[in-house]
Amino acid sequence: MPLYGRRLFDLSSQNESDGLFRIEHTGQTFDRADIYEKFLQIYALERWTCECTWRASLTHAEAFQSEVEIRKTLTNLVPEYFYKPIFDVIHHNVKPLEKLAEEVSHVLNQSFVLTEPVQFRKRKRDSEALKGLIERIDDPDEEKQRQSIPMKTLSENVKYSVRLLDDDETIIENVTPAELQRIRSVPNREKLKTFIRSFAIRLGTRVDSPWIFYDDSLINRYKIRSRLSSNIVEQFKKSMTITVDGIVREQERLARKQSIPIVPEVTTDDDQVIILSDDEDLEKIRTTNLVVPSTFLNRLEKTRRERGDESKCFQRLIVQCARTLNEVQLESFPQDFRQLIEKKIEEIALKDKLSQMTIEEKKVFFSNENRRFRINSNEKFTSRQIH
């Protein structure tokens, strides 16, 4: 289901039925015409994002179709035998997408996994390599079978059992890691990022914002261990979710903010705007206080769509917005952009504050910040233990 901006779209409170009104691309049906019209209007907004590619500024139908096409290719992008180790890394990880894909790539490049196709020679002098599937991984040091074992930590005692492809009844045992070779290489990072986006979303941009799966059933299906309590995840999820009524309210607020009264005359004087009122009094106001700079929003959406929100170009735009926009204009921006800009404003303010401090003042400041961080960490740890 497409994202609204970068937020999850919650349909749980929306009752559907076998009514007369049907939205073609989703198959949703409604009894009431007013609810049907409401969905048509918000689905027509160019504010939707494809989950799989993060292409933004699409209509709901465009984003939905993009997701359908990408998901058809997922098994070609990433073999299914890699799903389990990838999901283990993703679930509740707090790294941004680029770093997360890097970690996944690192894990896969060090691992053989169950059911993975491999090739090997029983003897060095054999001219033809045997092909098979990893049937079993035995680690005597742990006395249990594992789903995957990092090669760096493998002892010489680890052995593999391989079921031959051309003879399903034959299983070659006691194959060492050094004797095995991959038949199919690990997907590159761009493919891994597409795979990650297709199954999971990061709940925000904070340093502790976790990744969760769109489909919770993956956790039980692949026996994935949770690293955070459900209460903590729900708090993040709530802040990153929007409903139909929430979208309607947001659009109404944007319409009010962007409704600008017509002025008789406007002439530019440097970065000032001179407005001639009916009684010919002159009032000087800054250009930035007159209109919402829609060009900023358009550039942000275009850059996110083409380069991603972790690109240097996008980050420079965020800095520019933080230094340019006032509070009134910032309120008119969609929540996902507004959060990024507000965070950057705080960073700039902190940097300016530090630049005016002496060395001793900085030491006191960082000492207090470290103390506050330890207190907050202890409170979070205690809260997790309680839950």
QUISUL-V301297 format. One record per pair of residues at least 12 apart in sequence whose ideal C-beta (glycine too) atoms are under 10 Angstrom apart, sorted by the first residue. I is the first residue (numbers start at 0). GAP is how many residues later the second one is. D is the distance in Angstrom with one decimal. If there is no record, write none. Layout:
I GAP D
I GAP D
//
This chain:
0 25 8.3
0 47 9.8
0 50 7.3
0 59 9.1
0 62 9.0
0 63 7.7
0 66 7.9
0 213 7.6
1 24 9.6
1 41 9.0
1 45 9.7
1 46 4.5
1 47 6.2
1 48 6.3
1 49 6.5
1 50 9.8
1 53 9.9
1 56 7.4
1 57 9.0
1 58 5.6
1 59 8.9
1 60 8.5
1 61 3.6
1 62 5.6
1 63 9.6
1 64 8.2
1 65 6.6
2 44 9.5
2 45 6.9
2 46 4.3
2 47 7.9
2 48 5.9
2 51 8.4
2 53 8.7
2 60 7.7
2 64 9.8
2 194 10.0
2 198 7.3
2 211 9.8
2 237 9.3
2 239 9.3
2 333 9.0
3 38 8.2
3 41 8.4
3 43 6.1
3 44 6.2
3 45 7.4
3 56 8.7
3 59 9.5
3 237 9.2
3 238 5.3
3 239 9.6
3 240 9.8
3 242 8.6
3 243 6.2
3 246 8.9
3 330 8.6
3 331 9.3
3 332 8.8
4 42 6.0
4 43 8.1
4 44 6.3
4 51 7.3
4 52 9.6
4 235 9.8
4 237 8.1
4 242 9.7
4 245 9.5
4 296 9.1
4 299 9.6
4 329 5.0
4 330 6.9
4 331 4.3
4 332 7.5
5 43 6.4
5 48 8.1
5 50 8.2
5 195 8.1
5 196 8.9
5 197 9.8
5 198 8.8
5 199 8.7
5 234 7.5
5 298 8.8
5 303 8.0
5 328 8.8
5 329 8.6
5 330 4.1
5 331 8.8
5 333 9.1
5 334 9.4
6 40 9.9
6 42 8.9
6 194 9.2
6 196 9.6
6 197 9.9
6 232 8.9
6 233 5.3
6 234 6.1
6 235 4.7
6 239 8.8
6 240 9.4
6 327 8.7
6 328 6.8
6 329 6.3
7 43 9.7
7 193 6.8
7 195 8.4
7 204 9.4
7 206 8.3
7 229 7.1
7 230 9.7
7 232 5.8
7 233 4.5
7 234 7.3
7 235 9.9
8 33 9.2
8 39 8.4
8 40 10.0
8 51 8.7
8 232 7.8
8 233 6.4
8 234 7.9
8 235 8.2
8 237 9.4
8 238 8.1
9 227 9.4
9 228 9.6
9 231 4.9
9 232 6.7
9 233 4.9
9 234 8.3
9 236 8.3
10 15 9.6
10 17 8.4
10 28 9.7
10 232 8.1
10 233 7.7
11 229 9.5
11 231 8.5
12 230 6.2
12 231 8.1
12 232 8.3
13 14 8.5
13 16 8.9
13 21 7.7
13 24 9.6
13 25 8.3
13 229 7.8
13 230 6.0
13 231 9.3
14 15 8.6
14 16 8.6
14 17 9.4
14 20 8.5
15 12 5.6
15 13 6.1
15 14 6.5
15 15 8.9
15 19 9.2
15 23 10.0
16 12 6.3
16 13 6.7
16 14 4.9
16 15 9.0
16 18 10.0
17 12 9.7
17 13 8.4
18 12 3.8
18 13 7.4
18 14 9.2
18 16 9.1
18 17 7.8
19 12 9.7
19 13 8.4
19 16 8.7
20 12 6.2
20 13 9.8
20 14 8.0
20 15 3.7
20 16 8.5
20 18 8.9
20 19 9.0
21 14 8.2
22 13 7.5
22 16 6.1
22 17 7.1
22 20 7.0
22 37 8.8
22 38 8.8
23 37 8.1
24 18 8.2
24 34 9.5
24 35 7.5
24 36 4.5
24 37 9.2
24 38 9.8
24 39 5.3
24 40 6.9
24 43 9.1
25 13 8.6
25 17 8.1
25 34 7.8
25 35 8.4
25 38 6.6
27 15 9.5
34 209 8.4
37 206 6.3
37 207 8.7
37 209 9.1
37 210 6.8
38 21 8.7
38 205 6.9
38 208 10.0
39 20 9.5
40 203 9.9
40 206 9.2
40 207 8.2
40 210 8.4
41 17 9.9
41 18 7.5
41 202 6.4
41 203 9.9
41 204 9.9
41 205 4.9
41 206 6.9
41 208 9.6
41 209 7.6
42 16 6.5
42 17 3.6
42 18 6.6
42 19 9.9
42 20 9.5
42 21 8.8
42 204 9.8
43 15 5.8
43 16 7.5
43 17 8.4
44 12 9.7
44 13 9.5
44 14 7.0
44 15 7.6
44 202 7.6
44 205 9.8
44 206 7.3
45 12 6.4
45 13 5.8
45 14 9.5
45 16 8.4
45 17 9.8
45 255 8.6
46 12 8.6
46 13 8.9
46 16 9.6
46 200 8.0
46 203 8.9
46 204 8.8
46 207 10.0
46 254 8.7
46 287 6.9
46 289 9.9
47 12 4.8
47 13 8.6
47 14 7.2
47 15 4.2
47 16 8.1
47 18 9.6
48 14 6.1
48 17 9.4
48 18 9.9
48 148 10.0
48 252 9.5
48 255 8.6
48 256 8.5
48 287 9.1
49 12 8.0
49 13 4.5
49 14 8.2
49 15 8.8
49 16 4.0
49 17 5.5
49 18 9.8
49 19 9.3
49 20 7.3
49 147 8.5
49 148 9.6
49 255 9.5
50 12 7.8
50 13 9.6
50 15 8.7
50 16 5.5
50 19 8.5
50 20 9.1
50 146 6.1
50 147 6.4
50 148 8.8
50 149 9.2
50 150 7.2
50 163 7.1
51 14 6.9
51 15 5.3
51 16 9.3
51 17 8.6
51 18 3.8
51 19 6.6
51 21 9.3
51 22 8.4
51 141 9.8
51 142 6.0
51 143 8.7
51 144 9.6
51 145 5.3
51 146 4.4
51 147 9.1
52 13 6.2
52 14 8.3
52 16 9.6
52 17 6.3
52 140 9.4
52 141 6.9
52 144 6.9
52 145 8.8
52 252 8.9
52 255 9.8
53 43 8.5
53 139 9.0
53 140 9.4
53 143 6.1
53 250 7.2
53 251 7.8
53 254 6.5
53 255 7.7
54 12 9.8
54 15 9.8
54 249 8.9
54 250 5.3
54 251 8.8
55 244 9.0
55 245 5.3
55 246 8.5
55 247 9.5
55 248 5.1
55 249 4.6
55 250 9.5
55 252 10.0
55 253 9.1
55 280 9.4
56 240 9.7
56 241 8.5
56 243 9.7
56 244 4.5
56 245 7.3
56 247 8.3
56 248 5.8
57 247 8.4
66 130 9.8
66 131 7.8
69 124 6.7
69 125 9.7
69 127 8.7
69 128 6.3
70 127 6.1
70 128 9.6
72 118 9.5
72 121 8.5
72 125 9.6
73 117 9.4
73 120 8.0
73 121 6.4
73 124 6.0
73 125 8.6
75 111 9.7
75 115 9.1
76 110 6.0
76 111 9.5
76 113 9.2
76 114 4.5
76 115 8.3
76 117 6.1
76 118 5.7
76 121 8.7
77 26 9.6
77 30 9.3
77 108 9.2
77 109 5.1
77 113 6.4
77 114 7.1
77 116 8.6
77 117 4.7
77 118 9.5
77 120 9.4
77 121 9.9
78 34 9.6
78 36 9.2
78 37 7.8
78 38 8.4
78 104 9.9
78 105 6.2
78 107 9.6
78 108 8.2
79 35 8.1
80 31 9.8
80 32 5.6
80 33 7.0
80 34 4.5
80 35 4.8
80 36 8.0
80 52 8.5
80 53 8.2
80 67 9.7
80 103 9.4
81 22 8.8
81 25 9.6
81 26 6.1
81 29 9.0
81 31 6.7
81 33 9.9
81 34 7.9
81 66 9.4
81 102 9.5
81 104 7.8
81 105 7.6
81 110 9.3
81 113 8.7
82 30 9.4
82 112 8.8
82 116 8.7
82 135 8.6
82 138 9.4
82 139 6.7
83 29 6.9
83 30 8.0
83 31 9.5
83 63 5.7
83 64 7.6
83 134 9.9
83 137 9.5
83 138 5.0
83 139 8.1
83 140 8.1
84 19 8.1
84 22 5.9
84 23 6.5
84 26 6.2
84 28 5.8
84 29 9.7
84 31 10.0
84 62 6.9
84 63 5.0
84 137 9.5
85 14 9.9
85 15 9.9
85 17 10.0
85 18 5.4
85 19 9.9
85 21 7.9
85 22 7.4
85 27 9.9
85 101 9.4
85 106 7.6
85 109 6.9
85 110 7.6
85 113 8.5
85 114 9.8
85 136 9.5
86 17 9.8
86 109 9.8
86 112 7.5
86 113 8.5
86 126 7.6
86 131 6.2
86 132 8.3
86 134 9.1
86 135 5.2
86 136 9.6
86 137 5.4
87 16 9.6
87 19 8.2
87 59 8.0
87 60 8.4
87 134 7.8
87 135 9.2
87 136 6.0
87 137 7.5
88 12 9.7
88 14 5.7
88 15 5.1
88 16 9.9
88 17 9.1
88 18 5.8
88 19 9.1
88 107 9.1
88 122 9.3
88 135 9.9
89 13 9.3
89 14 7.4
89 105 9.3
89 106 6.1
89 109 7.2
89 110 5.2
89 112 9.6
89 120 9.8
89 121 5.3
89 122 8.9
89 123 7.6
89 128 9.5
89 134 8.6
90 108 9.9
90 109 7.8
90 119 8.3
90 120 6.8
90 121 7.4
90 122 6.9
90 127 8.3
90 128 7.0
90 131 9.1
90 133 4.9
90 134 7.6
90 135 6.8
90 136 7.1
90 137 9.2
91 108 9.9
91 111 10.0
91 118 4.6
91 119 6.6
91 120 7.2
91 121 9.9
91 132 9.1
91 133 8.9
91 134 6.2
91 135 4.0
91 136 4.9
91 140 9.2
91 141 7.5
92 103 9.5
92 107 8.9
92 109 8.5
92 116 10.0
92 117 6.9
92 118 5.1
92 119 9.9
92 134 8.1
93 108 8.0
93 109 9.6
93 110 9.8
93 112 8.3
93 113 6.7
93 114 5.4
93 115 6.1
93 116 5.5
93 117 7.5
93 133 9.1
93 134 9.3
94 107 8.6
94 112 9.4
94 114 9.7
94 115 9.9
94 116 8.2
95 106 7.2
95 109 7.8
95 111 9.4
95 113 8.9
95 115 9.8
95 213 9.1
95 214 5.9
96 92 9.8
96 95 9.5
96 96 5.8
96 99 6.6
96 100 7.3
96 103 9.8
96 105 7.1
96 114 9.0
96 211 7.8
96 212 8.9
96 213 6.5
97 91 7.9
97 95 7.6
97 210 8.5
97 212 5.5
97 213 9.7
98 211 9.2
99 89 9.9
99 92 8.5
99 93 8.2
99 96 6.2
99 100 9.0
99 102 8.2
99 111 7.0
100 86 9.6
100 87 9.3
100 88 4.7
100 89 8.2
100 90 9.0
100 91 4.5
100 92 4.7
100 93 9.4
100 94 8.7
100 95 6.3
100 96 9.7
101 87 6.7
101 90 8.8
101 91 9.9
102 89 9.7
103 82 9.1
103 83 9.0
103 85 8.3
103 88 5.3
103 89 9.1
103 91 8.5
103 92 7.2
104 81 6.4
104 82 8.0
104 83 7.9
104 84 5.6
104 86 9.8
104 87 6.0
105 44 9.5
105 80 9.7
106 41 7.9
106 43 7.4
106 79 9.4
107 40 8.8
107 74 9.8
107 77 9.7
107 78 4.5
107 79 7.8
107 84 8.3
108 41 9.9
108 42 8.6
108 73 9.5
108 76 9.2
108 77 5.3
109 38 8.9
109 39 8.9
109 40 4.7
109 41 4.7
109 42 5.8
109 43 8.7
109 44 9.3
109 76 9.7
110 26 9.9
110 35 10.0
110 36 9.1
110 37 4.3
110 38 6.7
110 39 6.0
110 40 6.7
110 41 9.8
110 43 9.8
110 75 9.2
111 22 5.8
111 25 7.4
111 36 7.0
111 37 7.3
111 38 9.9
111 39 7.6
111 42 9.4
111 46 9.9
111 48 6.9
111 50 9.9
111 63 10.0
111 65 7.0
111 68 6.1
111 69 9.9
111 70 7.8
112 21 6.7
112 24 8.4
112 33 9.5
112 34 6.4
112 35 4.4
112 36 8.8
113 19 8.4
113 20 5.4
113 21 7.7
113 22 7.7
113 23 6.7
113 31 8.5
113 32 8.7
113 33 5.9
113 34 7.4
113 46 9.9
114 18 5.5
114 19 6.3
114 20 8.2
114 48 9.3
115 16 9.8
115 17 6.9
115 18 4.9
115 32 8.9
115 44 10.0
115 46 9.9
115 64 9.2
115 66 7.5
115 67 8.3
115 68 8.3
116 14 6.7
116 15 7.3
116 16 5.7
116 17 8.1
116 45 9.6
116 48 7.4
116 65 8.0
116 66 4.4
116 67 6.6
117 12 9.1
117 13 7.4
117 14 6.4
117 15 7.4
117 16 6.2
117 42 8.1
117 44 6.4
117 47 9.9
117 57 8.5
117 61 9.2
117 62 4.8
117 63 6.3
117 64 6.4
117 65 6.2
117 66 9.6
118 12 4.8
118 13 7.7
118 43 9.2
118 46 9.3
118 60 9.7
118 61 7.7
118 62 5.2
118 63 8.1
118 64 5.7
119 12 7.8
119 40 8.8
119 42 6.9
119 52 7.9
119 55 5.9
119 56 9.1
119 58 9.5
119 59 4.7
119 60 5.2
119 61 6.5
120 58 7.1
120 60 9.2
121 50 6.9
121 53 8.5
121 57 8.4
122 56 10.0
123 55 9.3
128 52 7.5
128 54 9.6
129 32 7.7
129 34 6.1
129 35 8.3
129 36 8.2
129 37 9.3
129 40 9.3
129 42 7.1
129 45 9.6
130 31 8.9
130 33 7.2
130 34 4.7
130 35 7.2
130 50 9.9
130 52 6.7
131 28 9.6
131 29 9.2
131 30 4.0
131 31 5.3
131 32 4.5
131 33 5.4
131 34 8.6
131 35 8.9
131 36 9.6
131 38 8.5
131 39 8.3
131 40 6.9
131 43 9.0
131 48 9.6
131 51 9.6
132 28 9.8
132 29 6.8
132 30 5.1
132 31 8.5
132 32 6.9
132 35 9.7
132 38 9.8
132 50 9.8
133 14 9.4
133 26 6.0
133 27 7.6
133 28 6.3
133 29 8.2
133 41 9.1
133 46 8.2
134 25 8.0
134 26 4.5
134 27 6.1
134 28 4.4
134 29 9.7
134 36 5.7
134 37 8.9
134 38 8.8
134 40 10.0
135 23 8.6
135 24 7.1
135 25 3.9
135 26 8.7
135 27 8.9
135 35 8.1
135 37 8.0
136 12 5.8
136 17 9.7
136 21 7.2
136 22 8.1
136 23 5.9
136 24 7.9
136 40 9.6
137 19 8.5
137 20 6.8
137 21 4.9
137 22 7.5
137 23 7.2
137 35 8.5
137 36 8.5
138 14 9.7
138 15 8.0
138 16 7.7
138 18 7.4
138 19 5.1
138 20 8.4
139 15 8.2
139 17 4.9
139 18 7.7
139 19 8.3
140 12 9.7
140 13 9.6
140 14 5.8
140 16 6.4
140 17 7.9
141 13 9.9
141 16 9.4
144 16 10.0
145 12 9.3
146 75 9.2
146 76 8.5
148 28 8.2
150 26 5.9
150 27 9.3
150 29 9.7
153 22 8.9
153 23 5.3
153 24 9.3
154 22 9.7
155 20 7.2
155 21 8.8
155 22 8.9
156 19 9.4
157 17 9.9
157 18 7.5
157 19 6.3
158 14 6.8
158 15 4.6
158 16 6.5
158 17 6.6
158 18 8.8
159 12 8.6
159 13 8.1
159 14 8.0
159 15 4.4
159 16 7.4
159 17 7.1
159 19 8.3
159 20 6.5
160 12 4.8
160 13 7.8
160 14 7.2
161 12 9.9
161 13 5.4
161 17 9.4
161 18 7.8
164 18 9.6
192 115 8.8
195 15 7.8
197 16 8.5
198 12 9.3
198 13 9.9
198 14 5.8
198 15 6.5
198 16 7.4
198 19 7.0
199 12 6.3
199 13 5.2
199 14 6.8
199 15 9.3
199 18 8.9
200 12 8.3
200 13 6.6
200 36 9.3
200 39 7.6
201 34 9.2
201 38 8.8
202 30 7.5
202 31 9.9
202 32 9.1
202 33 3.8
202 34 5.8
202 35 9.2
202 36 7.4
202 37 4.7
202 38 9.1
203 32 6.1
203 33 9.6
203 35 6.7
203 36 5.9
203 132 9.2
203 135 7.4
203 136 10.0
203 139 9.9
204 35 10.0
204 104 8.2
204 105 9.7
204 131 8.7
204 134 6.8
204 135 6.2
204 138 7.0
205 30 8.5
205 33 9.8
205 133 9.1
205 137 8.1
207 20 9.3
207 24 9.1
207 28 8.6
207 172 8.6
208 27 6.3
208 30 9.5
208 31 8.5
209 16 9.9
209 17 7.8
209 18 5.9
209 22 8.0
209 23 6.4
209 26 6.3
209 27 9.4
211 14 9.8
211 16 9.1
211 21 6.1
211 24 8.0
211 25 7.0
211 28 9.5
226 157 9.8
227 156 7.6
227 159 9.4
228 154 8.0
228 155 5.6
228 156 9.5
228 157 8.9
228 158 4.0
229 157 7.7
230 152 8.1
230 153 8.9
230 155 9.4
230 156 5.3
231 148 8.2
231 151 7.8
231 152 7.1
231 155 7.6
238 96 9.0
238 100 8.9
239 95 9.0
239 96 8.5
239 99 9.6
241 92 9.8
241 93 7.7
241 94 9.8
245 89 9.3
249 82 9.9
249 84 7.3
249 85 7.6
252 78 7.8
252 79 7.4
253 38 8.6
253 43 10.0
253 77 9.5
253 78 5.8
253 79 8.8
253 80 8.2
254 77 9.7
255 76 8.8
256 35 6.0
256 71 7.5
256 72 8.0
256 74 6.7
256 75 3.8
256 76 9.4
257 33 8.2
257 34 5.5
257 36 7.8
257 74 6.6
259 30 7.2
259 31 5.9
259 32 8.2
262 12 5.0
262 13 7.6
262 14 7.9
262 15 10.0
262 20 9.6
262 27 8.7
263 12 5.4
263 13 7.1
263 14 6.9
263 16 9.2
264 12 9.2
264 15 9.8
264 17 10.0
265 21 9.7
265 24 8.4
266 15 9.9
267 19 7.9
268 15 7.7
269 17 9.6
270 15 6.7
270 16 5.9
270 17 8.2
271 12 5.2
271 13 7.3
271 14 6.3
271 15 7.2
272 12 5.8
272 13 7.2
272 14 5.2
272 15 9.5
272 16 8.6
272 17 5.6
272 18 9.3
274 15 8.3
285 40 8.6
287 36 6.6
287 37 7.2
287 38 6.1
287 40 9.4
287 41 6.9
288 37 6.4
288 39 7.4
288 40 8.2
289 39 9.9
290 38 8.3
291 33 8.8
291 36 8.2
291 37 5.2
291 38 9.4
291 39 9.3
291 40 4.8
291 41 8.3
292 28 8.4
292 31 7.4
292 32 7.0
292 36 6.5
292 39 9.5
292 40 9.7
293 35 10.0
293 38 9.2
295 21 7.4
295 22 9.9
295 24 7.6
295 25 5.5
295 28 7.4
295 29 7.1
295 33 8.5
295 37 8.2
295 41 8.8
295 45 9.2
296 24 9.0
296 32 9.9
296 35 8.6
296 36 6.4
296 37 7.8
296 40 7.1
298 14 9.4
298 15 9.4
298 18 5.9
298 21 8.9
298 22 9.2
299 14 7.2
299 17 5.6
299 18 7.7
299 20 9.7
299 21 7.3
299 33 8.5
299 34 9.3
299 36 9.8
299 37 5.7
299 40 8.7
299 41 9.0
300 33 9.0
300 36 8.3
301 12 9.8
301 15 9.6
302 12 9.5
302 13 9.0
302 14 5.9
302 15 9.6
303 13 9.1
303 32 9.3
303 33 8.7
303 36 10.0
308 27 8.9
308 28 9.4
308 31 7.5
313 26 9.0
314 25 9.1
314 29 8.4
316 20 9.7
316 23 9.7
316 24 9.5
317 19 8.3
317 22 5.4
317 23 5.9
317 25 8.5
317 26 5.1
317 27 9.7
317 29 9.9
318 22 9.1
318 25 5.9
318 26 9.7
318 28 8.9
318 29 7.5
319 21 9.6
319 24 9.5
320 12 8.2
320 16 7.9
320 17 9.6
320 19 8.5
320 20 4.8
320 23 7.6
320 24 8.9
321 18 8.8
321 19 5.3
321 20 8.1
321 21 8.6
321 22 4.0
321 23 4.6
321 24 8.9
321 25 8.0
321 26 5.7
321 27 9.3
322 18 9.9
322 21 8.7
322 22 8.4
322 25 6.8
323 17 9.7
324 13 9.6
324 16 6.8
324 20 8.8
326 15 9.8
326 18 9.7
328 12 10.0
329 12 7.1
329 15 8.4
349 15 9.5
349 19 9.8
352 12 8.3
353 12 9.2
//
